[in-house]
Amino acid sequence: QVQLVESGGGLVQAGDSLRLSCAASRRTFSDRAMGWFRQAPGKEREFVAVISWRGANTYYADSVKGRFTISRDNAKNTVYLQMNSLKPEDTAVYYCAGGRAGSRWYMMENKNAYDYWGQGTQVTVSS
């Protein structure tokens, strides 16, 4: 069973930065796209960012474009989400997800393109 463990969340002020990490228990994820999603209270889980298995391609939700950066280190089985210029509306539980084998790039905004999920890490941004 593959496990994904997120870390790095916390309480920050608007304008601050945080870096989330997601460690995978198996090297399997070095050949899969990896994504970040978030879920605010009372809202649906929404796509944040995705990175291809080699790290050559990335894609972001419009709401975070220019502020967040996704990256990965396959030697460490770890994916990162650098979040800058945080806003109160970024407050949510952030989840790391492993792409389902065979998923096409254009599908990666969809939760159904992922088959492994972490337990989430809380990010709270105060105004």
Summary of the structure (lengths in Angstrom):
residues: 127
radius of gyration: 13.4
end to end distance: 39.9
largest distance: 41.4
contacts: 384
relative contact order: 0.30
helix: 13%
strand: 47%
